[in-house]
Amino acid sequence: MIAIFLSRDYDIVIPEGRGYVMTGTQELHGTQVAKRDKIIKTMSYYLSFIALGFVIGVIGPTLPGLAENTGTRFKQISYLFTTHSFGYLAGSLLCGHLFDRVKGHPLIGAALVIMTVVMLLVPVMSVLWVLVGILFVIGMAEAAIDVGGNTLLVWLHGEKVGPFMNGLHFFFGLGALIAPMVVAKVMVASGGFTRAYWILAGAMFPLSILFFRLRSPKIRLSQNEHAIGEDRVLVVFLSLFFFLHVGAEISYGSWIYSFAVSLNIAGKAGAAYLTSAYWGALTLGRMFSVLIAIRLKPKTMIIIDLAGCITTAAFLLLWPHSRYVVWGGTALMGLSIASLFPTTINYAERNMDITGRVTSWFLVGGGVGGMFFPWFVGQRFESSGPIFMPILIAIIFITGLSLMAGAFYYTSRHKKSKIYG
C-alpha cells in the first residue's frame, strides 16, 4: 500500500537537462527522484513475488482436499503439477520474448488479474480436467511474473543486483510461508480450505492496479547480439541446473505434507505447519542471503547450499520416522535451498548479458523441473512409499553439484570479458 501511495504522488519524469522535477507540490533533486523510483519499483517486484509464493505454497497443503473434491487419488491429482508447470513453461517461452519487446509492468499487472480470478475458481472445481486447465492458466500467469520480476530487477539495478535479487526471492519465500499458515488457520476454523484460496486471491488484486500505474524500466537488450550464441554452453548448464533444483524445491514443498501424514509424523494441521516451516526456513535463508551475497561470491554460496541440501536428504533417508529429524531436516532443507535460485541468476549476470530471452530459458528449465519431478513423486509415492521422495531429492542435488562443477570449469576456461563469481 505504501508503494501504491508513492506511485500516485510521485509520477517520475526527469526532463533532459534539468536537475529537478515537480512531484506533487514538491521539487526533488533528480538523483533523489531516480532513487525513489528504484525503491518503488523494487518493492513492487517484491510484492508480486509474495503473490507468486501464495500460489506455490497453497497447492501442497490443499492437495488431499483437491483430490477429495474431484474424487481422485494422488496418482491422478499429481497431474495438476504437470499441467501447472506446463503452463509455466509455455508462459516462460512466450514472456521471454514479450519482455524484450513491450513494456513490462502492464504484462505483470495483467498476470496478477488472471491469478486472482483463477485462485477464486480452484477450490470450487469438482471435475479434475477442468481443474487441470485452470492450473495451466495460472502457470502461465506465474511465468509472466517470474520472468518479469527477475528480468526487470536486473535491468533496474545492473551489476549491483545481487542483494536485491536475493531480496526478491526472499519475498517469494515469504508468500509461500504465509499460504500454508492461512490454509491451516482456515481448516481449523471451518474444516475446509476454500476460504484460504479466496483470502489469498483478495490480497493479490490491489497489486495489479499498482503495476498498471507504474512506468516500466527501459528495455535492455544484449550489447552483443551474438551473446546468447557465445554463451550457449553456459545457458545449457544453468538451465539444466534450474531444472534440477527448482524441481527439488517444488517437490519437497509440495509432498512434505503427504510424507509426514503417511508416516504418522503429524496430523493434517501439523503437516500444514510443517510445510509452512519449510517455506519459512526458505524465507529466513533468503533474508540472510541478502547480507551474505554482499560478502561471498555466488560460486561459494552455490557450493555451500548444495552441500546443505545433500546433507538434509541423507538425514531423512537414515531417520525417516523421527519427528525431530523430519522437522529439523525440513528447516535445514529450506535454509539450504533458499538462495540457490537468486544466486544462480546472480552468477549468470556476472558471466553473460541477461535479457528476457536468457531469463526465460532459465525459467523454462525450472518450469520443466517443477512439472516433472512433483509428478514423478506422485506416480511413485503410493507404490514405492513416502521414502521415495528423499531418495529422489538426494539424487537430484548430487547431480546438480556435478553439473555446477562443469559450469564453473567452463566459465574459468572460456570467459575472459567479466569478473566471475
C-alpha positions as CSV (number, residue, x, y, z in Angstrom):
1,M,0.0,0.0,0.0
2,I,2.9,2.3,0.6
3,A,4.1,1.7,-2.9
4,I,0.7,2.5,-4.3
5,F,0.6,5.8,-2.4
6,L,4.1,6.7,-3.6
7,S,3.3,5.8,-7.2
8,R,0.3,8.0,-7.1
9,D,2.0,11.1,-5.7
10,Y,5.4,10.7,-7.4
11,D,4.9,10.3,-11.1
12,I,8.5,10.3,-12.1
13,V,9.6,12.2,-15.2
14,I,13.1,13.6,-15.4
15,P,13.3,16.2,-18.2
16,E,16.5,16.3,-20.1
17,G,18.9,18.9,-18.9
18,R,17.2,19.6,-15.6
19,G,18.4,18.8,-12.1
20,Y,14.9,18.7,-10.5
21,V,11.4,17.7,-11.2
22,M,7.9,18.5,-9.9
23,T,6.4,15.7,-7.8
24,G,3.0,16.8,-6.5
25,T,3.8,20.1,-4.8
26,Q,7.4,19.4,-4.1
27,E,10.6,19.8,-6.0
28,L,13.1,17.0,-5.6
29,H,16.6,16.7,-6.9
30,G,16.9,14.5,-10.0
31,T,19.0,11.9,-8.3
32,Q,16.6,11.7,-5.3
33,V,13.7,11.1,-7.7
34,A,15.6,8.4,-9.5
35,K,16.4,6.7,-6.2
36,R,12.8,6.9,-5.1
37,D,11.8,5.5,-8.5
38,K,14.0,2.5,-7.9
39,I,12.7,1.9,-4.4
40,I,9.1,1.9,-5.6
41,K,9.7,-0.4,-8.5
42,T,11.9,-2.8,-6.4
43,M,9.2,-3.0,-3.7
44,S,6.6,-3.6,-6.4
45,Y,8.5,-6.6,-7.7
46,Y,8.9,-7.9,-4.2
47,L,5.2,-7.7,-3.6
48,S,4.5,-9.5,-6.8
49,F,6.7,-12.3,-5.7
50,I,4.8,-12.6,-2.4
51,A,1.7,-13.3,-4.7
52,L,3.8,-15.8,-6.6
53,G,4.7,-17.5,-3.3
54,F,1.0,-17.7,-2.4
55,V,0.2,-19.9,-5.4
56,I,3.2,-22.2,-4.9
57,G,2.6,-22.5,-1.1
58,V,-1.1,-23.2,-1.2
59,I,-1.2,-26.2,-3.5
60,G,0.7,-28.7,-1.4
61,P,-1.4,-28.4,1.8
62,T,-4.6,-28.5,-0.1
63,L,-3.7,-31.4,-2.4
64,P,-5.6,-34.0,-0.4
65,G,-8.6,-31.7,-0.4
66,L,-8.5,-31.1,-4.1
67,A,-8.2,-34.9,-4.6
68,E,-11.3,-35.3,-2.5
69,N,-13.2,-32.6,-4.4
70,T,-12.5,-34.3,-7.7
71,G,-12.9,-37.8,-6.4
72,T,-9.3,-38.8,-7.4
73,R,-6.2,-40.4,-5.8
74,F,-2.7,-39.0,-5.6
75,K,-1.7,-40.6,-8.8
76,Q,-4.4,-38.7,-10.7
77,I,-4.3,-35.4,-8.8
78,S,-0.5,-35.2,-9.3
79,Y,-1.3,-34.3,-12.9
80,L,-2.0,-30.8,-11.5
81,F,1.7,-30.4,-11.0
82,T,2.3,-31.4,-14.6
83,T,-0.2,-29.1,-16.2
84,H,0.6,-26.2,-13.8
85,S,4.3,-26.5,-14.7
86,F,3.5,-27.0,-18.4
87,G,1.6,-23.7,-18.3
88,Y,4.5,-22.1,-16.6
89,L,6.8,-23.5,-19.3
90,A,4.7,-22.1,-22.1
91,G,4.3,-18.8,-20.3
92,S,8.1,-18.6,-19.8
93,L,8.8,-19.1,-23.5
94,L,6.2,-16.5,-24.5
95,C,7.1,-13.9,-21.9
96,G,10.8,-14.1,-22.6
97,H,10.2,-12.6,-26.0
98,L,7.4,-10.2,-24.8
99,F,9.5,-8.5,-22.1
100,D,12.2,-7.8,-24.7
101,R,9.7,-6.0,-26.9
102,V,6.9,-4.4,-24.9
103,K,6.5,-2.6,-21.6
104,G,6.9,-5.0,-18.7
105,H,4.6,-3.6,-16.0
106,P,1.3,-3.9,-17.9
107,L,2.2,-7.6,-18.5
108,I,2.8,-8.2,-14.8
109,G,-0.4,-6.3,-13.9
110,A,-2.5,-8.5,-16.3
111,A,-0.9,-11.7,-14.9
112,L,-1.9,-10.7,-11.4
113,V,-5.5,-10.1,-12.5
114,I,-5.6,-13.6,-14.1
115,M,-4.1,-15.2,-11.0
116,T,-6.7,-13.5,-8.8
117,V,-9.6,-14.9,-10.9
118,V,-8.1,-18.4,-11.1
119,M,-7.5,-18.6,-7.4
120,L,-11.1,-17.9,-6.8
121,L,-12.1,-20.8,-9.0
122,V,-9.6,-23.6,-7.9
123,P,-11.3,-24.7,-4.6
124,V,-14.8,-24.9,-6.2
125,M,-13.9,-27.1,-9.1
126,S,-15.2,-30.8,-8.9
127,V,-14.0,-32.0,-12.3
128,L,-10.4,-33.0,-12.5
129,W,-9.8,-32.0,-16.1
130,V,-11.4,-28.6,-15.6
131,L,-9.1,-28.1,-12.6
132,V,-6.2,-29.2,-14.7
133,G,-7.0,-26.5,-17.3
134,I,-7.3,-23.9,-14.6
135,L,-3.8,-24.8,-13.2
136,F,-2.4,-24.5,-16.7
137,V,-3.7,-20.9,-16.9
138,I,-2.3,-20.0,-13.5
139,G,1.0,-21.4,-14.5
140,M,1.2,-19.1,-17.5
141,A,0.4,-16.1,-15.3
142,E,3.1,-17.1,-12.8
143,A,5.6,-17.3,-15.6
144,A,4.9,-13.7,-16.6
145,I,5.5,-12.5,-13.0
146,D,8.6,-14.7,-12.6
147,V,10.2,-13.7,-15.9
148,G,9.2,-10.1,-15.5
149,G,10.4,-9.7,-11.9
150,N,13.8,-11.4,-12.5
151,T,14.5,-9.5,-15.7
152,L,13.2,-6.1,-14.8
153,L,15.1,-6.2,-11.5
154,V,18.4,-6.8,-13.3
155,W,17.6,-4.0,-15.8
156,L,16.8,-1.7,-12.8
157,H,20.0,-2.4,-10.7
158,G,22.5,-3.8,-13.2
159,E,25.7,-5.2,-11.7
160,K,24.5,-4.3,-8.2
161,V,21.6,-6.6,-8.5
162,G,23.0,-9.4,-6.2
163,P,21.5,-8.4,-2.8
164,F,18.3,-7.2,-4.5
165,M,17.9,-10.5,-6.3
166,N,18.2,-12.4,-3.1
167,G,15.7,-10.0,-1.6
168,L,13.2,-10.6,-4.4
169,H,13.3,-14.4,-3.8
170,F,13.1,-13.8,0.0
171,F,9.6,-12.3,-0.7
172,F,8.7,-15.3,-2.8
173,G,9.5,-17.5,0.2
174,L,7.5,-15.1,2.4
175,G,4.4,-15.6,0.3
176,A,5.0,-19.4,0.3
177,L,5.3,-19.3,4.1
178,I,2.1,-17.3,4.6
179,A,-0.1,-19.5,2.3
180,P,0.1,-22.8,4.3
181,M,-0.4,-20.9,7.5
182,V,-3.6,-19.4,6.1
183,V,-4.7,-22.9,5.0
184,A,-4.0,-24.3,8.5
185,K,-6.0,-21.5,10.2
186,V,-8.9,-21.8,7.8
187,M,-9.0,-25.6,8.1
188,V,-9.1,-25.3,11.9
189,A,-11.8,-22.7,11.8
190,S,-14.1,-24.2,9.1
191,G,-12.9,-27.7,8.3
192,G,-12.3,-26.8,4.6
193,F,-9.8,-24.8,2.6
194,T,-12.0,-22.8,0.1
195,R,-11.7,-19.5,2.1
196,A,-7.9,-19.8,2.1
197,Y,-7.8,-19.5,-1.7
198,W,-10.2,-16.6,-1.6
199,I,-8.3,-14.7,1.1
200,L,-5.1,-15.1,-0.9
201,A,-6.8,-14.0,-4.1
202,G,-8.2,-10.9,-2.4
203,A,-4.7,-9.9,-1.4
204,M,-3.4,-10.1,-5.0
205,F,-5.8,-7.9,-6.8
206,P,-4.8,-4.4,-5.4
207,L,-1.2,-5.1,-6.5
208,S,-2.3,-5.4,-10.2
209,I,-3.5,-1.8,-10.1
210,L,-0.1,-0.7,-8.9
211,F,1.6,-2.3,-11.9
212,F,-0.8,-0.7,-14.4
213,R,0.2,2.7,-12.9
214,L,3.9,2.3,-12.6
215,R,6.2,3.2,-15.5
216,S,8.2,0.2,-16.9
217,P,12.0,0.2,-16.9
218,K,13.7,0.8,-20.2
219,I,14.1,-2.4,-22.2
220,R,17.8,-3.5,-22.1
221,L,18.8,-5.9,-24.9
222,S,22.2,-7.6,-25.0
223,Q,25.0,-5.3,-26.0
224,N,26.3,-8.1,-28.2
225,E,23.7,-9.5,-30.5
226,H,25.6,-12.8,-30.5
227,A,26.0,-13.0,-26.7
228,I,23.5,-15.8,-26.3
229,G,25.2,-17.9,-29.0
230,E,28.6,-17.4,-27.5
231,D,27.2,-18.4,-24.1
232,R,25.2,-21.3,-25.3
233,V,27.1,-23.8,-23.3
234,L,26.7,-21.8,-20.1
235,V,23.0,-21.3,-20.8
236,V,22.6,-25.0,-21.2
237,F,24.5,-25.8,-17.9
238,L,22.5,-23.3,-15.9
239,S,19.1,-24.2,-17.5
240,L,19.7,-27.8,-16.6
241,F,20.6,-26.8,-13.1
242,F,17.4,-24.8,-12.7
243,F,15.6,-27.9,-14.0
244,L,17.1,-29.9,-11.1
245,H,17.0,-27.6,-8.2
246,V,13.6,-26.0,-8.9
247,G,12.1,-29.5,-9.4
248,A,13.5,-30.5,-6.0
249,E,12.4,-27.3,-4.3
250,I,8.8,-27.6,-5.5
251,S,8.7,-31.4,-5.0
252,Y,9.8,-31.1,-1.3
253,G,7.4,-28.2,-0.6
254,S,4.5,-30.0,-2.3
255,W,5.0,-33.5,-0.9
256,I,6.4,-33.0,2.6
257,Y,2.8,-32.6,3.8
258,S,1.8,-36.0,2.4
259,F,5.1,-37.5,3.5
260,A,4.5,-36.5,7.1
261,V,0.9,-37.7,7.2
262,S,1.7,-41.0,5.5
263,L,4.4,-41.8,8.1
264,N,2.2,-40.6,11.0
265,I,4.7,-37.9,11.9
266,A,2.0,-35.3,12.0
267,G,-1.8,-34.8,11.6
268,K,-3.3,-32.7,8.9
269,A,-2.9,-29.4,10.7
270,G,0.6,-30.3,11.9
271,A,1.7,-31.3,8.4
272,A,0.4,-28.0,7.1
273,Y,2.6,-26.3,9.7
274,L,5.5,-28.5,8.6
275,T,5.0,-27.3,5.1
276,S,5.0,-23.7,6.4
277,A,8.2,-24.4,8.4
278,Y,9.9,-25.4,5.1
279,W,8.8,-22.2,3.3
280,G,9.6,-20.3,6.5
281,A,13.1,-21.6,6.6
282,L,13.5,-20.9,2.9
283,T,12.3,-17.3,3.6
284,L,14.6,-16.9,6.5
285,G,17.5,-18.2,4.4
286,R,16.8,-15.7,1.7
287,M,16.7,-12.9,4.2
288,F,20.1,-13.8,5.5
289,S,21.4,-14.4,1.9
290,V,20.8,-10.7,1.2
291,L,23.6,-9.9,3.5
292,I,25.7,-12.9,2.7
293,A,25.6,-12.1,-1.0
294,I,27.5,-8.9,-0.3
295,R,30.4,-10.9,1.2
296,L,30.5,-14.2,-0.6
297,K,30.9,-14.9,-4.3
298,P,28.0,-16.6,-6.0
299,K,30.1,-19.7,-6.7
300,T,30.9,-20.2,-3.0
301,M,27.2,-19.7,-2.0
302,I,26.1,-22.3,-4.5
303,I,28.5,-24.9,-3.2
304,I,27.5,-24.4,0.4
305,D,23.8,-24.5,-0.4
306,L,24.1,-27.8,-2.4
307,A,26.1,-29.4,0.4
308,G,23.3,-28.5,2.9
309,C,20.7,-30.0,0.6
310,I,22.5,-33.2,0.2
311,T,23.1,-33.5,3.9
312,T,19.4,-33.0,4.6
313,A,18.4,-35.7,2.2
314,A,20.8,-38.1,3.9
315,F,19.3,-37.4,7.3
316,L,15.8,-38.1,6.0
317,L,16.9,-41.3,4.5
318,L,18.6,-42.5,7.7
319,W,15.8,-41.5,10.1
320,P,12.6,-41.0,8.1
321,H,10.3,-41.9,11.1
322,S,11.9,-39.4,13.5
323,R,9.7,-36.4,14.1
324,Y,12.7,-34.4,15.2
325,V,14.8,-35.3,12.1
326,V,11.9,-34.5,9.8
327,W,11.2,-31.2,11.3
328,G,14.9,-30.3,11.6
329,G,15.7,-31.6,8.2
330,T,12.8,-29.7,6.7
331,A,14.1,-26.5,8.2
332,L,17.7,-27.2,7.0
333,M,16.4,-28.0,3.5
334,G,14.6,-24.7,3.4
335,L,17.7,-22.8,4.6
336,S,20.0,-24.6,2.2
337,I,17.8,-24.3,-0.9
338,A,16.9,-20.7,-0.1
339,S,19.4,-18.8,-2.1
340,L,20.1,-21.3,-5.0
341,F,17.7,-19.6,-7.4
342,P,18.7,-15.9,-6.9
343,T,22.4,-16.8,-6.5
344,T,22.4,-18.7,-9.8
345,I,20.8,-15.7,-11.5
346,N,23.5,-13.5,-10.0
347,Y,26.2,-15.9,-11.1
348,A,24.8,-15.8,-14.7
349,E,24.6,-12.0,-14.6
350,R,28.4,-11.9,-13.9
351,N,29.1,-14.1,-16.9
352,M,26.7,-13.1,-19.6
353,D,24.2,-10.4,-20.7
354,I,20.8,-11.0,-19.1
355,T,17.8,-10.4,-21.4
356,G,14.2,-11.5,-21.2
357,R,15.1,-14.4,-23.6
358,V,18.0,-15.6,-21.4
359,T,15.9,-15.4,-18.3
360,S,13.1,-17.3,-20.0
361,W,15.4,-20.2,-20.8
362,F,16.4,-20.4,-17.2
363,L,12.8,-20.4,-16.1
364,V,11.9,-22.9,-18.8
365,G,14.5,-25.2,-17.2
366,G,12.9,-24.6,-13.8
367,G,9.4,-24.9,-15.2
368,V,10.2,-28.3,-16.7
369,G,11.7,-29.5,-13.4
370,G,8.7,-28.1,-11.5
371,M,6.5,-30.0,-13.9
372,F,8.3,-33.3,-14.0
373,F,9.6,-34.1,-10.5
374,P,6.5,-33.4,-8.4
375,W,4.5,-35.5,-10.9
376,F,7.1,-38.2,-10.8
377,V,6.9,-38.3,-7.0
378,G,3.2,-38.6,-7.2
379,Q,3.5,-41.6,-9.6
380,R,5.7,-43.5,-7.2
381,F,4.5,-42.2,-3.8
382,E,2.0,-44.9,-3.2
383,S,3.8,-47.8,-4.9
384,S,7.3,-47.1,-3.6
385,G,6.3,-45.5,-0.3
386,P,6.9,-42.0,1.0
387,I,10.7,-42.7,1.3
388,F,10.9,-42.3,-2.4
389,M,10.7,-38.5,-2.0
390,P,14.0,-38.0,-0.1
391,I,15.7,-40.6,-2.3
392,L,14.9,-38.6,-5.4
393,I,15.9,-35.3,-3.6
394,A,19.3,-36.8,-2.8
395,I,19.9,-37.9,-6.4
396,I,18.8,-34.5,-7.8
397,F,21.2,-32.5,-5.7
398,I,24.2,-34.8,-6.2
399,T,23.6,-34.5,-9.9
400,G,23.2,-30.7,-9.5
401,L,26.5,-30.4,-7.8
402,S,28.3,-32.2,-10.6
403,L,26.5,-30.0,-13.1
404,M,27.6,-26.8,-11.5
405,A,31.2,-28.1,-11.2
406,G,31.0,-28.3,-15.0
407,A,29.7,-24.7,-15.3
408,F,32.4,-23.4,-13.0
409,Y,35.1,-25.1,-15.1
410,Y,33.6,-23.7,-18.3
411,T,33.5,-20.1,-17.1
412,S,37.0,-20.3,-15.7
413,R,38.4,-21.5,-19.0
414,H,36.2,-19.7,-21.6
415,K,35.0,-16.4,-20.2
416,K,37.5,-13.5,-20.3
417,S,35.5,-10.3,-20.5
418,K,34.0,-10.2,-17.0
419,I,34.9,-10.8,-13.4
420,Y,33.5,-14.2,-12.5
421,G,31.6,-15.3,-9.4
